[in-house]
Each structure stands twice: as C-alpha cells, then as structure tokens.
C-alpha cells in the first residue's frame, strides 16, 4: 500500500487502486482525516466489475497548487521480518511533527499524536512525511545545513559580583532562511537573552 501511494505520487497520478483489506482501509481513512489524501473509498468487485472480481480500495491523492504532492515520502516501518513496537513513553515524532506515524494499538489504528494523548503504545505501521515548498533536499541534508546556524552564549562576572548570561543567535544564511520559511518557524531561533544574577 505504502509503495503504491509513493509511486503514484512520484508520477503525479490522480488516484491509485489496490486490493482491499480492512487494515488498508483504516490506514487510508486516517490519511484522509489528517489531510494527507483527498479521498478513500471501496470500489465493489464482482463478476461484472471492470478490473477485479474482488473489492478494491481507491485512494484519491492530494496535490498542492503548484502540482507537488502533499506526501513527500510514505514508508512502512514494521515489516513481517522486523516488527517495531514502542511503549507509551517512546511514541515517535516524525521530523519534528512535520510528518505522522501510524500506530496499531490495542484500541485500533491511530496517529502518533493520538497514541501519545491516550498514553498507548503499539506497533509502528508506517510514517508519512510532508513536502515543503522550495526545498528539494533530503532531511539529512536539511539537518546538516541548519546545524551550521549557531547560537552563542557567554557568561561574565561584573565588578560587584553579579553574573551576566547573554545568549544570541547568528543571522541565518540565505539557504538556511529558505528552510526556516518552509518550516514556518522563526529564522532566528531564540531571541537575545540577557540575565543578571
């Protein structure tokens, strides 16, 4: 299922059909509810059906106005030979909440944020990551570029024995500012902080 959605998004197909199953339908409904796809529905099969005698799951993909898919990457995490389970205290966050994990719990399938709120662990079925406007790098490259943006801190003692802490961020380079704008966060993380103790 994840591979079909990823491949269809890559070639900008409007929709994708796949064999129907209950878990696929529940995953598709989560994706629809969270705004990752436009629509998911069951296409009835049968002897008179065009494509298959079995029921099919139809997923209508979602795209931005510029034609880029909403889903940048979608992948299966827990696989048949390598199951991945997390406890309630280890619920994953996907790219600082610019993505979403789908977790199979004792209360059914849910997103990582829902599992965190309900304090339920389970099996991490898959992850979805959003595209960001103007950025075509991998996440490791983005992290590398942002790691060069520094924040300086200094501590000094005054003549009367007080301690002054000053913290200030450097100005971001243009390529760093593009990333901050796409992530919708301030390009100067943290403000000038001056404390006198």
MIDOSE-1310 file (N, C-alpha, C; in nm, 2 decimals, decimal comma, always signed):
residues 197
xxxx	+0,08/-0,12/+0,00/+0,00/+0,00/+0,00/+0,09/+0,13/+0,00; +0,19/+0,13/+0,09/+0,27/+0,25/+0,10/+0,35/+0,27/-0,03; +0,40/+0,16/-0,09/+0,48/+0,17/-0,21/+0,39/+0,22/-0,32; +0,27/+0,17/-0,33/+0,17/+0,22/-0,44/+0,14/+0,37/-0,43
xxxx	+0,12/+0,42/-0,31/+0,09/+0,56/-0,29/+0,22/+0,64/-0,32; +0,33/+0,59/-0,27/+0,46/+0,67/-0,30/+0,49/+0,67/-0,45; +0,47/+0,56/-0,52/+0,49/+0,56/-0,67/+0,39/+0,65/-0,74; +0,27/+0,64/-0,70/+0,16/+0,72/-0,77/+0,19/+0,87/-0,75
xxxx	+0,23/+0,91/-0,63/+0,26/+1,05/-0,60/+0,38/+1,09/-0,68; +0,48/+1,01/-0,70/+0,60/+1,04/-0,77/+0,57/+1,07/-0,92; +0,47/+1,00/-0,98/+0,44/+1,03/-1,12/+0,31/+1,11/-1,13; +0,27/+1,17/-1,02/+0,16/+1,26/-1,01/+0,03/+1,20/-1,07
xxxx	+0,00/+1,08/-1,03/-0,13/+1,02/-1,07/-0,24/+1,08/-0,98; -0,36/+1,09/-1,03/-0,47/+1,14/-0,96/-0,52/+1,05/-0,85; -0,52/+0,92/-0,88/-0,57/+0,82/-0,79/-0,49/+0,69/-0,80; -0,51/+0,60/-0,70/-0,44/+0,47/-0,71/-0,54/+0,36/-0,66
xxxx	-0,54/+0,25/-0,73/-0,63/+0,14/-0,69/-0,54/+0,03/-0,63; -0,59/-0,04/-0,53/-0,52/-0,16/-0,47/-0,62/-0,26/-0,42; -0,58/-0,38/-0,40/-0,67/-0,48/-0,34/-0,71/-0,43/-0,20; -0,84/-0,45/-0,17/-0,90/-0,40/-0,04/-0,87/-0,50/+0,07
xxxx	-0,84/-0,44/+0,19/-0,83/-0,51/+0,32/-0,87/-0,41/+0,42; -0,91/-0,47/+0,54/-0,96/-0,38/+0,65/-0,85/-0,29/+0,70; -0,73/-0,34/+0,71/-0,62/-0,25/+0,77/-0,59/-0,14/+0,67; -0,59/-0,18/+0,54/-0,55/-0,08/+0,44/-0,66/+0,03/+0,44
xxxx	-0,79/-0,01/+0,45/-0,90/+0,09/+0,45/-0,88/+0,18/+0,57; -0,85/+0,13/+0,69/-0,84/+0,21/+0,81/-0,72/+0,30/+0,80; -0,61/+0,26/+0,74/-0,49/+0,35/+0,72/-0,53/+0,46/+0,62; -0,60/+0,43/+0,52/-0,65/+0,53/+0,42/-0,74/+0,63/+0,48
xxxx	-0,83/+0,58/+0,57/-0,92/+0,68/+0,64/-0,84/+0,77/+0,74; -0,74/+0,72/+0,80/-0,65/+0,81/+0,88/-0,58/+0,91/+0,79; -0,53/+0,87/+0,68/-0,46/+0,96/+0,59/-0,56/+1,07/+0,54; -0,68/+1,03/+0,51/-0,79/+1,12/+0,47/-0,82/+1,22/+0,58
xxxx	-0,85/+1,17/+0,70/-0,89/+1,25/+0,81/-0,78/+1,35/+0,85; -0,65/+1,31/+0,83/-0,54/+1,40/+0,87/-0,50/+1,49/+0,75; -0,56/+1,48/+0,64/-0,54/+1,57/+0,53/-0,43/+1,54/+0,43; -0,38/+1,41/+0,44/-0,27/+1,37/+0,35/-0,32/+1,33/+0,21
xxxx	-0,44/+1,28/+0,20/-0,50/+1,24/+0,08/-0,64/+1,31/+0,07; -0,69/+1,31/-0,06/-0,82/+1,38/-0,08/-0,94/+1,29/-0,03; -0,93/+1,16/-0,07/-1,05/+1,07/-0,05/-1,01/+0,93/-0,06; -1,08/+0,84/+0,02/-1,06/+0,70/+0,01/-1,19/+0,63/+0,01
xxxx	-1,21/+0,54/-0,08/-1,34/+0,47/-0,09/-1,32/+0,32/-0,13; -1,42/+0,24/-0,11/-1,41/+0,10/-0,15/-1,49/+0,09/-0,28; -1,42/+0,03/-0,38/-1,49/+0,00/-0,51/-1,53/-0,14/-0,51; -1,66/-0,17/-0,52/-1,71/-0,30/-0,52/-1,66/-0,39/-0,64
xxxx	-1,63/-0,51/-0,61/-1,59/-0,60/-0,71/-1,71/-0,69/-0,75; -1,68/-0,79/-0,82/-1,79/-0,88/-0,86/-1,77/-0,93/-1,00; -1,85/-1,02/-1,05/-1,83/-1,07/-1,18/-1,85/-0,97/-1,29; -1,93/-0,86/-1,27/-1,95/-0,76/-1,37/-1,85/-0,64/-1,35
xxxx	-1,76/-0,65/-1,26/-1,66/-0,54/-1,23/-1,56/-0,53/-1,34; -1,52/-0,41/-1,37/-1,43/-0,39/-1,48/-1,29/-0,45/-1,46; -1,23/-0,43/-1,34/-1,09/-0,46/-1,31/-1,08/-0,59/-1,24; -1,16/-0,62/-1,13/-1,14/-0,73/-1,05/-1,27/-0,78/-0,99
xxxx	-1,27/-0,91/-0,96/-1,39/-0,97/-0,90/-1,39/-0,94/-0,75; -1,28/-0,89/-0,70/-1,27/-0,86/-0,55/-1,28/-0,71/-0,53; -1,32/-0,67/-0,41/-1,33/-0,53/-0,38/-1,19/-0,47/-0,39; -1,19/-0,34/-0,43/-1,07/-0,26/-0,44/-1,07/-0,14/-0,35
xxxx	-0,96/-0,09/-0,31/-0,95/+0,04/-0,24/-0,90/+0,14/-0,33; -0,98/+0,25/-0,35/-0,94/+0,36/-0,43/-0,90/+0,48/-0,35; -0,78/+0,53/-0,37/-0,73/+0,65/-0,29/-0,71/+0,76/-0,39; -0,77/+0,87/-0,37/-0,75/+0,99/-0,45/-0,65/+1,08/-0,38
xxxx	-0,54/+1,10/-0,45/-0,42/+1,16/-0,39/-0,44/+1,31/-0,39; -0,37/+1,38/-0,31/-0,38/+1,53/-0,29/-0,25/+1,60/-0,33; -0,27/+1,71/-0,40/-0,16/+1,79/-0,45/-0,17/+1,93/-0,41; -0,05/+2,00/-0,40/-0,05/+2,15/-0,37/-0,09/+2,22/-0,50
xxxx	-0,11/+2,35/-0,50/-0,15/+2,43/-0,62/-0,04/+2,42/-0,72; +0,09/+2,41/-0,68/+0,20/+2,41/-0,78/+0,22/+2,27/-0,84; +0,13/+2,17/-0,80/+0,14/+2,04/-0,86/+0,22/+1,94/-0,78; +0,29/+1,98/-0,67/+0,37/+1,89/-0,59/+0,28/+1,81/-0,50
xxxx	+0,31/+1,68/-0,48/+0,22/+1,60/-0,39/+0,23/+1,65/-0,25; +0,13/+1,63/-0,17/+0,13/+1,67/-0,03/+0,22/+1,57/+0,04; +0,22/+1,44/+0,00/+0,30/+1,34/+0,06/+0,44/+1,34/+0,00; +0,54/+1,37/+0,07/+0,68/+1,37/+0,02/+0,73/+1,23/+0,02
xxxx	+0,70/+1,16/+0,13/+0,75/+1,02/+0,15/+0,65/+0,95/+0,24; +0,63/+0,82/+0,21/+0,55/+0,74/+0,29/+0,61/+0,60/+0,29; +0,64/+0,55/+0,41/+0,71/+0,42/+0,41/+0,66/+0,33/+0,52; +0,67/+0,20/+0,50/+0,64/+0,10/+0,60/+0,75/+0,09/+0,70
xxxx	+0,72/+0,09/+0,83/+0,83/+0,08/+0,93/+0,83/-0,07/+0,98; +0,72/-0,12/+1,04/+0,72/-0,25/+1,09/+0,69/-0,35/+0,98; +0,78/-0,44/+0,95/+0,76/-0,54/+0,84/+0,75/-0,68/+0,90; +0,72/-0,77/+0,81/+0,70/-0,91/+0,86/+0,82/-0,97/+0,93
xxxx	+0,94/-0,94/+0,88/+1,06/-1,00/+0,94/+1,12/-0,91/+1,05; +1,07/-0,79/+1,06/+1,12/-0,70/+1,16/+1,01/-0,61/+1,21; +0,95/-0,65/+1,32/+0,84/-0,58/+1,38/+0,90/-0,47/+1,47; +0,84/-0,35/+1,47/+0,88/-0,24/+1,55/+0,77/-0,20/+1,65
xxxx	+0,79/-0,22/+1,78/+0,70/-0,19/+1,88/+0,75/-0,08/+1,97; +0,66/+0,01/+2,01/+0,70/+0,12/+2,10/+0,61/+0,12/+2,22; +0,66/+0,16/+2,34/+0,58/+0,17/+2,46/+0,52/+0,31/+2,46; +0,43/+0,34/+2,56/+0,36/+0,47/+2,56/+0,46/+0,58/+2,59
xxxx	+0,57/+0,55/+2,65/+0,67/+0,66/+2,67/+0,77/+0,68/+2,56; +0,76/+0,60/+2,46/+0,85/+0,61/+2,34/+0,78/+0,63/+2,21; +0,66/+0,69/+2,21/+0,59/+0,72/+2,09/+0,67/+0,81/+2,00; +0,70/+0,77/+1,87/+0,79/+0,85/+1,79/+0,72/+0,98/+1,74
xxxx	+0,81/+1,08/+1,72/+0,76/+1,20/+1,65/+0,84/+1,20/+1,51; +0,77/+1,23/+1,41/+0,82/+1,22/+1,27/+0,86/+1,36/+1,23; +0,99/+1,38/+1,21/+1,05/+1,51/+1,16/+0,99/+1,63/+1,24; +1,00/+1,62/+1,37/+0,96/+1,73/+1,45/+0,81/+1,77/+1,42
xxxx	+0,73/+1,67/+1,40/+0,59/+1,68/+1,37/+0,55/+1,74/+1,24; +0,65/+1,73/+1,14/+0,62/+1,76/+1,00/+0,58/+1,64/+0,93; +0,56/+1,53/+1,00/+0,52/+1,41/+0,95/+0,43/+1,34/+1,05; +0,39/+1,22/+1,02/+0,30/+1,15/+1,11/+0,33/+1,00/+1,10
xxxx	+0,32/+0,93/+1,22/+0,34/+0,79/+1,23/+0,20/+0,73/+1,25; +0,18/+0,61/+1,19/+0,05/+0,53/+1,21/+0,09/+0,42/+1,30; +0,02/+0,41/+1,41/+0,05/+0,31/+1,51/-0,07/+0,22/+1,53; -0,05/+0,09/+1,53/-0,15/-0,01/+1,56/-0,15/-0,04/+1,71
xxxx	-0,26/+0,00/+1,78/-0,26/-0,02/+1,93/-0,37/-0,12/+1,96; -0,39/-0,14/+2,09/-0,50/-0,23/+2,14/-0,63/-0,16/+2,12; -0,63/-0,03/+2,10/-0,76/+0,04/+2,07/-0,78/+0,07/+1,92; -0,70/+0,00/+1,84/-0,71/+0,02/+1,69/-0,60/+0,11/+1,63
xxxx	-0,61/+0,13/+1,50/-0,51/+0,22/+1,44/-0,53/+0,36/+1,47; -0,42/+0,44/+1,50/-0,43/+0,58/+1,53/-0,30/+0,65/+1,49; -0,30/+0,78/+1,49/-0,17/+0,85/+1,46/-0,09/+0,85/+1,59; +0,04/+0,89/+1,57/+0,13/+0,90/+1,69/+0,08/+1,00/+1,79
xxxx	+0,03/+1,11/+1,74/-0,02/+1,22/+1,84/-0,14/+1,16/+1,92; -0,23/+1,09/+1,86/-0,34/+1,03/+1,93/-0,30/+0,93/+2,03; -0,20/+0,84/+1,99/-0,15/+0,74/+2,08/-0,08/+0,81/+2,20; -0,01/+0,92/+2,17/+0,06/+0,99/+2,28/-0,04/+1,05/+2,38
xxxx	-0,15/+1,11/+2,33/-0,25/+1,17/+2,41/-0,32/+1,06/+2,50; -0,35/+0,94/+2,44/-0,42/+0,84/+2,51/-0,32/+0,75/+2,59; -0,19/+0,78/+2,58/-0,09/+0,70/+2,65/-0,10/+0,55/+2,62; -0,09/+0,52/+2,49/-0,10/+0,38/+2,44/+0,02/+0,36/+2,35
xxxx	+0,09/+0,25/+2,37/+0,19/+0,21/+2,28/+0,14/+0,11/+2,18; +0,23/+0,06/+2,09/+0,18/-0,04/+1,99/+0,29/-0,06/+1,88; +0,24/-0,11/+1,77/+0,33/-0,14/+1,66/+0,33/-0,02/+1,56; +0,45/+0,03/+1,53/+0,46/+0,14/+1,43/+0,45/+0,08/+1,29
xxxx	+0,33/+0,11/+1,23/+0,30/+0,05/+1,10/+0,37/+0,13/+0,99; +0,37/+0,26/+0,99/+0,43/+0,34/+0,89/+0,45/+0,48/+0,92; +0,52/+0,56/+0,84/+0,54/+0,70/+0,85/+0,50/+0,78/+0,73; +0,45/+0,90/+0,74/+0,42/+0,99/+0,63/+0,50/+1,12/+0,65
xxxx	+0,56/+1,17/+0,55/+0,63/+1,30/+0,56/+0,57/+1,40/+0,45; +0,56/+1,52/+0,49/+0,51/+1,63/+0,40/+0,62/+1,69/+0,32; +0,58/+1,74/+0,20/+0,67/+1,82/+0,12/+0,67/+1,96/+0,17; +0,78/+2,02/+0,14/+0,80/+2,16/+0,19/+0,83/+2,25/+0,06
xxxx	+0,76/+2,36/+0,06/+0,78/+2,45/-0,06/+0,92/+2,50/-0,07; +0,98/+2,49/-0,19/+1,11/+2,54/-0,22/+1,23/+2,45/-0,18; +1,20/+2,34/-0,12/+1,31/+2,26/-0,07/+1,31/+2,12/-0,14; +1,42/+2,08/-0,19/+1,43/+1,96/-0,27/+1,54/+1,87/-0,21
xxxx	+1,59/+1,90/-0,09/+1,70/+1,83/-0,03/+1,64/+1,71/+0,05; +1,73/+1,62/+0,09/+1,69/+1,51/+0,18/+1,69/+1,57/+0,32; +1,63/+1,50/+0,42/+1,62/+1,55/+0,55/+1,76/+1,56/+0,62; +1,85/+1,46/+0,58/+1,98/+1,46/+0,64/+2,06/+1,59/+0,59
xxxx	+2,04/+1,63/+0,46/+2,10/+1,75/+0,41/+2,04/+1,87/+0,48; +1,91/+1,88/+0,50/+1,85/+1,99/+0,57/+1,91/+2,00/+0,71; +1,92/+1,89/+0,78/+1,97/+1,89/+0,92/+2,12/+1,94/+0,92; +2,19/+1,90/+0,82/+2,33/+1,94/+0,80/+2,34/+2,09/+0,78
xxxx	+2,26/+2,15/+0,70/+2,26/+2,29/+0,67/+2,22/+2,37/+0,79; +2,12/+2,33/+0,86/+2,07/+2,40/+0,98/+2,17/+2,39/+1,10; +2,25/+2,28/+1,10/+2,34/+2,27/+1,21/+2,46/+2,37/+1,21; +2,47/+2,43/+1,09/+2,58/+2,54/+1,08/+2,53/+2,67/+1,13
xxxx	+2,40/+2,68/+1,16/+2,34/+2,81/+1,22/+2,37/+2,80/+1,37; +2,45/+2,90/+1,42/+2,50/+2,89/+1,56/+2,42/+2,98/+1,65; +2,43/+2,95/+1,78/+2,38/+3,03/+1,89/+2,49/+3,04/+1,98; +2,52/+3,16/+2,02/+2,64/+3,19/+2,10/+2,59/+3,23/+2,24
xxxx	+2,66/+3,17/+2,34/+2,63/+3,21/+2,48/+2,76/+3,25/+2,55; +2,74/+3,35/+2,64/+2,86/+3,39/+2,72/+2,81/+3,42/+2,86; +2,91/+3,40/+2,95/+2,88/+3,44/+3,09/+2,99/+3,52/+3,14; +2,96/+3,63/+3,21/+3,06/+3,73/+3,26/+3,03/+3,77/+3,40
xxxx	+3,13/+3,79/+3,48/+3,11/+3,85/+3,61/+3,13/+4,00/+3,61; +3,05/+4,07/+3,68/+3,07/+4,22/+3,69/+3,16/+4,25/+3,81; +3,20/+4,37/+3,83/+3,28/+4,41/+3,94/+3,21/+4,39/+4,07; +3,08/+4,41/+4,07/+3,01/+4,40/+4,20/+2,97/+4,25/+4,23
xxxx	+3,02/+4,15/+4,15/+3,00/+4,01/+4,18/+2,88/+3,95/+4,11; +2,80/+4,03/+4,04/+2,68/+3,97/+3,97/+2,73/+3,90/+3,84; +2,65/+3,80/+3,80/+2,68/+3,72/+3,68/+2,59/+3,76/+3,57; +2,64/+3,78/+3,45/+2,56/+3,82/+3,34/+2,57/+3,70/+3,24
xxxx	+2,45/+3,65/+3,20/+2,44/+3,55/+3,09/+2,38/+3,61/+2,97; +2,45/+3,60/+2,85/+2,40/+3,66/+2,73/+2,40/+3,54/+2,63; +2,28/+3,53/+2,56/+2,27/+3,43/+2,45/+2,21/+3,50/+2,33; +2,27/+3,47/+2,21/+2,23/+3,54/+2,09/+2,25/+3,44/+1,97
xxxx	+2,16/+3,44/+1,88/+2,17/+3,35/+1,76/+2,24/+3,44/+1,65; +2,31/+3,37/+1,56/+2,37/+3,44/+1,45/+2,26/+3,45/+1,34; +2,29/+3,54/+1,24/+2,19/+3,56/+1,13/+2,20/+3,44/+1,04; +2,09/+3,39/+0,99/+2,09/+3,27/+0,90/+2,14/+3,31/+0,76
xxxx	+2,21/+3,22/+0,70/+2,25/+3,23/+0,56/+2,12/+3,22/+0,48; +2,12/+3,27/+0,35/+2,00/+3,27/+0,27/+1,95/+3,13/+0,25; +2,04/+3,02/+0,23/+1,98/+2,89/+0,21/+1,92/+2,83/+0,34; +1,97/+2,88/+0,46/+1,91/+2,84/+0,59/+1,77/+2,91/+0,60
xxxx	+1,76/+3,04/+0,56/+1,64/+3,11/+0,58/+1,52/+3,05/+0,49; +1,56/+3,00/+0,37/+1,46/+2,93/+0,29/+1,40/+2,81/+0,37; +1,49/+2,74/+0,44/+1,44/+2,62/+0,51/+1,35/+2,66/+0,63; +1,39/+2,77/+0,70/+1,31/+2,82/+0,81/+1,18/+2,86/+0,77
xxxx	+1,17/+2,93/+0,65/+1,05/+2,98/+0,60/+0,96/+2,86/+0,56; +1,01/+2,76/+0,50/+0,93/+2,64/+0,46/+0,88/+2,57/+0,58; +0,96/+2,57/+0,69/+0,91/+2,50/+0,81/+0,82/+2,59/+0,89; +0,81/+2,71/+0,85/+0,72/+2,81/+0,92/+0,76/+2,84/+1,06
xxxx	+0,90/+2,85/+1,08/+0,95/+2,89/+1,21/+1,04/+3,01/+1,20; +1,07/+3,07/+1,31/+1,15/+3,20/+1,31/+1,29/+3,17/+1,26; +1,34/+3,25/+1,17/+1,47/+3,23/+1,12/+1,58/+3,26/+1,22; +1,55/+3,33/+1,33/+1,65/+3,35/+1,43/+1,59/+3,27/+1,55
xxxx	+1,63/+3,14/+1,57/+1,57/+3,07/+1,68/+1,61/+3,12/+1,81; +1,52/+3,15/+1,90/+1,56/+3,21/+2,03/+1,58/+3,36/+2,01; +1,56/+3,44/+2,11/+1,58/+3,58/+2,10/+1,70/+3,61/+2,18; +1,75/+3,74/+2,18/+1,86/+3,78/+2,26/+1,81/+3,77/+2,41
xxxx	+1,89/+3,70/+2,48/+1,85/+3,68/+2,62/+1,97/+3,73/+2,71; +1,93/+3,82/+2,80/+2,03/+3,88/+2,89/+1,98/+3,86/+3,03; +2,05/+3,79/+3,12/+2,01/+3,77/+3,26/+2,12/+3,81/+3,35; +2,08/+3,88/+3,45/+2,17/+3,93/+3,55/+2,13/+3,86/+3,68
x	+2,23/+3,78/+3,74/+2,20/+3,71/+3,86/+2,28/+3,76/+3,98
